[in-house]
Amino acid sequence: MNKLTLSATVVLLLLLSASTAFCKKKPSYTIEPDAHIFGAVKGRMDIVDVLVKFVKANGNTCDSVSAASDNVFSKGFTLKCNKFRYEYQILDKGGKWYLKVEQ
């Protein structure tokens, strides 16, 4: 094997091991035992996962999920975290997603 093939193989192996490790990573949050998850989100933990990641990526806290649902009157989702201490609206406005922190 020449150096180029060897380094391409090493890079591929590193990428595969990194992606495998990423897939097996545990979520950085928990679902509270009495969590209210309903609407289009019910049974869709992949949606809950994306919502929590979106909230955290915007610098906010969500260590445990208290409630999650799709919005009835607007396009988006509501996420409540940390025993209902924090409430977030994830809204679609003109094709862009925004985070609104409820007080």
N, CA, C and O of each residue as an XYZ file, in Angstrom:
412
protein
N       0.836     -1.187      0.000
C       0.000      0.000      0.000
C       0.878      1.246      0.000
O       1.887      1.315      0.701
N       0.481      2.208     -0.784
C       1.253      3.439     -0.762
C       0.755      4.340      0.374
O      -0.249      4.040      1.019
N       1.466      5.444      0.607
C       1.140      6.326      1.736
C      -0.245      6.949      1.597
O      -0.951      7.102      2.595
N      -0.644      7.308      0.388
C      -1.940      7.941      0.177
C      -3.074      6.974      0.504
O      -4.040      7.350      1.169
N      -2.961      5.740      0.044
C      -3.989      4.739      0.327
C      -4.046      4.446      1.815
O      -5.131      4.314      2.381
N      -2.892      4.343      2.453
C      -2.836      4.054      3.872
C      -3.471      5.189      4.676
O      -4.249      4.932      5.594
N      -3.148      6.431      4.344
C      -3.724      7.541      5.101
C      -5.221      7.669      4.832
O      -5.965      8.043      5.739
N      -5.686      7.375      3.624
C      -7.120      7.398      3.336
C      -7.836      6.320      4.145
O      -8.939      6.546      4.642
N      -7.216      5.154      4.278
C      -7.789      4.072      5.068
C      -7.854      4.466      6.538
O      -8.856      4.202      7.203
N      -6.816      5.082      7.047
C      -6.782      5.512      8.453
C      -7.870      6.549      8.711
O      -8.566      6.488      9.725
N      -8.015      7.504      7.790
C      -9.045      8.531      7.939
C     -10.428      7.898      7.932
O     -11.279      8.260      8.745
N     -10.659      6.965      7.031
C     -11.949      6.283      6.965
C     -12.243      5.538      8.260
O     -13.357      5.608      8.779
N     -11.255      4.829      8.781
C     -11.443      4.102     10.039
C     -11.727      5.058     11.189
O     -12.573      4.767     12.034
N     -11.039      6.189     11.237
C     -11.286      7.176     12.289
C     -12.697      7.745     12.196
O     -13.372      7.919     13.211
N     -13.138      8.033     10.977
C     -14.500      8.547     10.795
C     -15.551      7.523     11.200
O     -16.549      7.865     11.835
N     -15.327      6.276     10.833
C     -16.271      5.222     11.204
C     -16.336      5.030     12.704
O     -17.423      4.880     13.263
N     -15.188      5.032     13.364
C     -15.188      4.844     14.813
C     -15.812      6.045     15.509
O     -16.497      5.881     16.518
N     -15.589      7.248     14.989
C     -16.189      8.440     15.581
C     -17.698      8.430     15.411
O     -18.423      8.770     16.346
N     -18.190      8.044     14.227
C     -19.630      8.030     14.003
C     -20.291      6.920     14.817
O     -21.415      7.092     15.289
N     -19.619      5.794     14.988
C     -20.158      4.715     15.814
C     -20.236      5.158     17.261
O     -21.233      4.890     17.932
N     -19.218      5.822     17.751
C     -19.229      6.322     19.120
C     -20.338      7.355     19.299
O     -20.982      7.390     20.348
N     -20.570      8.195     18.294
C     -21.615      9.206     18.366
C     -22.994      8.545     18.430
O     -23.857      8.998     19.181
N     -23.205      7.507     17.671
C     -24.499      6.831     17.639
C     -24.818      6.154     18.966
O     -25.985      6.072     19.352
N     -23.809      5.674     19.662
C     -24.019      4.957     20.909
C     -24.047      5.875     22.120
O     -24.258      5.415     23.242
N     -23.837      7.165     21.905
C     -23.774      8.121     22.996
C     -25.144      8.247     23.656
O     -26.165      8.363     22.977
N     -25.152      8.223     24.982
C     -26.400      8.381     25.716
C     -26.856      9.831     25.638
O     -26.032     10.742     25.551
N     -28.172     10.047     25.669
C     -28.661     11.425     25.651
C     -28.163     12.199     26.871
O     -27.916     11.617     27.928
N     -28.018     13.506     26.715
C     -27.547     14.353     27.805
C     -28.724     14.874     28.630
O     -28.604     15.898     29.303
N     -29.840     14.187     28.580
C     -31.037     14.566     29.323
C     -31.806     13.300     29.672
O     -31.518     12.228     29.141
N     -32.784     13.422     30.566
C     -33.643     12.294     30.905
C     -35.094     12.676     30.623
O     -35.439     13.855     30.536
N     -35.914     11.677     30.487
C     -37.352     11.884     30.373
C     -37.930     11.627     31.760
O     -37.757     10.543     32.317
N     -38.605     12.611     32.312
C     -39.169     12.460     33.651
C     -40.240     11.363     33.644
O     -40.967     11.215     32.661
N     -40.338     10.594     34.740
C     -41.290      9.471     34.768
C     -42.735      9.873     34.470
O     -43.472      9.094     33.865
N     -43.148     11.056     34.875
C     -44.522     11.499     34.654
C     -44.609     12.554     33.542
O     -45.493     13.411     33.560
N     -43.693     12.484     32.585
C     -43.636     13.469     31.497
C     -44.900     13.410     30.644
O     -45.442     12.336     30.383
N     -45.355     14.581     30.217
C     -46.525     14.705     29.345
C     -46.043     14.878     27.911
O     -45.714     15.985     27.486
N     -46.005     13.785     27.177
C     -45.563     13.829     25.778
C     -46.748     13.392     24.924
O     -47.188     12.244     24.993
N     -47.259     14.324     24.116
C     -48.474     14.015     23.359
C     -48.481     14.720     22.017
O     -47.532     15.417     21.656
N     -49.572     14.525     21.281
C     -49.680     15.084     19.934
C     -48.765     14.343     18.973
O     -48.554     13.138     19.108
N     -48.228     15.062     18.010
C     -47.348     14.458     16.998
C     -46.031     13.974     17.587
O     -45.294     13.231     16.939
N     -45.731     14.392     18.810
C     -44.465     14.021     19.448
C     -44.580     12.685     20.193
O     -43.570     12.027     20.442
N     -45.789     12.289     20.543
C     -45.997     11.059     21.312
C     -45.395      9.857     20.594
O     -45.711      9.586     19.436
N     -44.530      9.148     21.296
C     -43.873      7.971     20.731
C     -42.737      8.299     19.778
O     -42.162      7.386     19.185
N     -42.398      9.552     19.612
C     -41.342      9.984     18.685
C     -40.186     10.595     19.475
O     -40.015     11.814     19.500
N     -39.406      9.746     20.111
C     -38.286     10.237     20.915
C     -37.225     10.894     20.038
O     -36.406     11.664     20.541
N     -37.225     10.609     18.751
C     -36.292     11.287     17.848
C     -36.620     12.778     17.755
O     -35.717     13.609     17.656
N     -37.912     13.115     17.788
C     -38.306     14.526     17.767
C     -37.918     15.191     19.084
O     -37.378     16.297     19.089
N     -38.192     14.517     20.197
C     -37.815     15.059     21.510
C     -36.313     15.308     21.557
O     -35.867     16.339     22.061
N     -35.545     14.380     21.040
C     -34.087     14.512     21.032
C     -33.653     15.752     20.251
O     -32.782     16.496     20.703
N     -34.249     15.975     19.093
C     -33.901     17.153     18.282
C     -34.307     18.437     18.999
O     -33.565     19.419     18.975
N     -35.470     18.440     19.630
C     -35.920     19.629     20.351
C     -34.962     19.985     21.485
O     -34.594     21.147     21.652
N     -34.564     18.984     22.259
C     -33.636     19.230     23.369
C     -32.296     19.728     22.836
O     -31.718     20.661     23.392
N     -31.807     19.124     21.781
C     -30.529     19.563     21.194
C     -30.624     20.993     20.679
O     -29.673     21.762     20.816
N     -31.763     21.360     20.087
C     -31.958     22.718     19.590
C     -31.932     23.720     20.746
O     -31.298     24.770     20.649
N     -32.627     23.388     21.844
C     -32.654     24.259     23.023
C     -31.249     24.428     23.590
O     -30.824     25.545     23.885
N     -30.535     23.325     23.739
C     -29.186     23.381     24.309
C     -28.206     24.089     23.377
O     -27.309     24.793     23.843
N     -28.367     23.913     22.083
C     -27.478     24.569     21.120
C     -27.626     26.082     21.168
O     -26.717     26.812     20.773
N     -28.769     26.550     21.653
C     -29.007     27.983     21.795
C     -28.637     28.488     23.190
O     -29.000     29.602     23.567
N     -27.915     27.665     23.955
C     -27.391     28.096     25.253
C     -28.353     27.997     26.418
O     -28.130     28.622     27.455
N     -29.426     27.219     26.269
C     -30.408     27.092     27.340
C     -30.309     25.742     28.034
O     -29.610     24.840     27.572
N     -31.017     25.617     29.145
C     -30.944     24.422     29.981
C     -32.121     23.488     29.733
O     -33.268     23.924     29.640
N     -31.823     22.208     29.630
C     -32.852     21.164     29.598
C     -32.186     19.855     30.008
O     -31.697     19.101     29.166
N     -32.175     19.600     31.309
C     -31.565     18.384     31.831
C     -32.559     17.228     31.882
O     -32.173     16.061     31.825
N     -33.857     17.569     31.990
C     -34.894     16.543     31.975
C     -36.123     17.107     31.262
O     -36.416     18.299     31.356
N     -36.830     16.242     30.554
C     -38.008     16.651     29.783
C     -39.255     16.397     30.623
O     -39.529     15.268     31.032
N     -40.012     17.482     30.875
C     -41.268     17.395     31.625
C     -42.462     17.223     30.694
O     -43.413     16.509     31.013
N     -42.404     17.893     29.526
C     -43.496     17.825     28.562
C     -42.978     18.194     27.180
O     -42.031     18.966     27.032
N     -43.624     17.620     26.176
C     -43.299     17.952     24.786
C     -44.540     17.707     23.943
O     -45.233     16.702     24.102
N     -44.808     18.655     23.038
C     -45.956     18.502     22.146
C     -45.792     19.415     20.943
O     -44.979     20.339     20.947
N     -46.579     19.135     19.917
C     -46.624     20.054     18.788
C     -47.635     21.142     19.130
O     -48.555     20.917     19.916
N     -47.462     22.315     18.540
C     -48.368     23.431     18.805
C     -49.641     23.278     17.985
O     -49.607     22.801     16.851
N     -50.757     23.683     18.565
C     -52.048     23.563     17.896
C     -52.277     24.721     16.933
O     -52.725     24.503     15.807
N     -51.977     25.951     17.355
C     -52.314     27.131     16.569
C     -51.146     27.743     15.807
O     -51.333     28.709     15.067
N     -49.969     27.208     15.973
C     -48.811     27.719     15.228
C     -47.935     26.532     14.844
O     -48.001     25.469     15.462
N     -47.123     26.727     13.826
C     -46.257     25.648     13.371
C     -45.025     25.600     14.276
O     -44.205     26.518     14.285
N     -44.915     24.527     15.025
C     -43.779     24.387     15.916
C     -44.077     23.433     17.060
O     -45.011     22.634     16.998
N     -43.266     23.532     18.104
C     -43.340     22.613     19.232
C     -43.181     23.373     20.539
O     -42.623     24.470     20.575
N     -43.684     22.770     21.613
C     -43.473     23.277     22.961
C     -42.688     22.225     23.730
O     -43.011     21.038     23.677
N     -41.663     22.659     24.442
C     -40.838     21.764     25.253
C     -40.729     22.365     26.644
O     -40.376     23.534     26.799
N     -41.035     21.558     27.657
C     -40.913     21.991     29.051
C     -39.889     21.096     29.730
O     -39.909     19.874     29.577
N     -38.996     21.727     30.482
C     -37.861     21.005     31.044
C     -37.706     21.233     32.549
O     -38.259     22.173     33.119
N     -36.940     20.347     33.161
C     -36.527     20.458     34.563
C     -37.724     20.668     35.498
O     -37.828     21.682     36.188
N     -38.614     19.685     35.498
C     -39.821     19.697     36.326
C     -40.648     20.958     36.086
O     -41.086     21.622     37.026
N     -40.850     21.270     34.820
C     -41.655     22.400     34.346
C     -41.062     23.765     34.704
O     -41.764     24.774     34.648
N     -39.804     23.805     35.065
C     -39.162     25.070     35.423
C     -38.916     25.957     34.199
O     -39.031     27.180     34.280
N     -38.577     25.332     33.066
C     -38.288     26.073     31.839
C     -39.264     25.661     30.749
O     -39.574     24.481     30.588
N     -39.747     26.655     30.000
C     -40.641     26.369     28.881
C     -40.096     27.036     27.629
O     -39.729     28.212     27.640
N     -40.050     26.269     26.561
C     -39.505     26.762     25.296
C     -40.508     26.524     24.178
O     -41.188     25.499     24.137
N     -40.586     27.494     23.272
C     -41.352     27.357     22.048
C     -40.339     27.276     20.913
O     -39.500     28.163     20.756
N     -40.419     26.217     20.128
C     -39.572     26.070     18.945
C     -40.503     26.324     17.757
O     -41.374     25.507     17.462
N     -40.316     27.455     17.082
C     -41.276     27.924     16.094
C     -40.681     28.018     14.702
O     -39.524     28.400     14.525
N     -41.501     27.658     13.713
C     -41.133     27.797     12.304
C     -41.710     29.115     11.811
O     -42.928     29.278     11.725
N     -40.835     30.049     11.490
C     -41.247     31.366     10.978
C     -40.623     31.559      9.610
O     -39.428     31.836      9.499
N     -41.419     31.414      8.578
C     -40.928     31.617      7.218
C     -39.867     30.613      6.798
O     -38.980     30.943      6.011
N     -39.946     29.406      7.307
C     -38.990     28.367      6.927
C     -37.734     28.334      7.781
O     -36.858     27.499      7.554
N     -37.628     29.236      8.768
C     -36.490     29.232      9.699
C     -37.021     28.903     11.085
O     -38.116     29.323     11.461
N     -36.238     28.149     11.837
C     -36.639     27.756     13.176
C     -36.062     28.708     14.206
O     -34.883     29.057     14.164
N     -36.928     29.128     15.145
C     -36.548     30.061     16.194
C     -36.898     29.488     17.558
O     -37.818     28.682     17.692
N     -36.155     29.914     18.562
C     -36.412     29.505     19.932
C     -36.957     30.690     20.717
O     -36.353     31.762     20.751
N     -38.108     30.481     21.346
C     -38.693     31.506     22.216
C     -38.708     30.943     23.625
O     -39.276     29.879     23.871
N     -38.081     31.660     24.550
C     -38.020     31.232     25.942
C     -39.192     31.893     26.672
O     -39.315     33.118     26.695
N     -40.041     31.068     27.259
C     -41.196     31.583     27.998
C     -40.749     31.941     29.415
O     -39.950     31.227     30.021
N     -41.265     33.038     29.930
C     -40.905     33.494     31.284
C     -41.950     33.033     32.276
O     -41.835     33.312     33.469
